[in-house]
């Protein structure tokens, strides 16, 4: 078993980029990397009953804020945190691509 989950490490790296003065939150590159991190974490979770894909889509600003908060939680060791609305939004948008 890994001492530090991959999603937590990725979140830490993203947060370090932000604190280094490179304001990338909200950019396409940051958002894609953050969503990839969340998708990797979704695949590793055992969710009873599956994900609620029927949730309403999030607007871009809300999605970025929720990504930032979720990655921060994971980086701080709260790796079991789940944002169902965010997960559903990412999965539904990925399916459309």
Steps between C-alpha positions, in 0.01 A plus 500: 500500500631841411590731786378801306218456248575608144211746498636661815845534345357649181294745703808600697695563180218712359479703821879556494469637147240747625709615794807540279337807348379337181133585507360215298173438681222521248727453201423219258825321587433510874139395459591205275771383744265537797223308322745225404597475866134476603427238231794291619367522854145408391635183339673401824197559726244237585177692488193308613215562261712676239516866415191713448541603135160670502637804684481841331817621325717748688593836356870553425569720803331261743680201347843664541425599860381149588805345331728730699328418829489125439866484400591704807310254722679207338838673534435551870434129555123490471511250213149364558332832420248468217323775307219319320392803299855558377555131422174484302586819310845373401374155401213642294727746318761228435229280349404779256855541367 
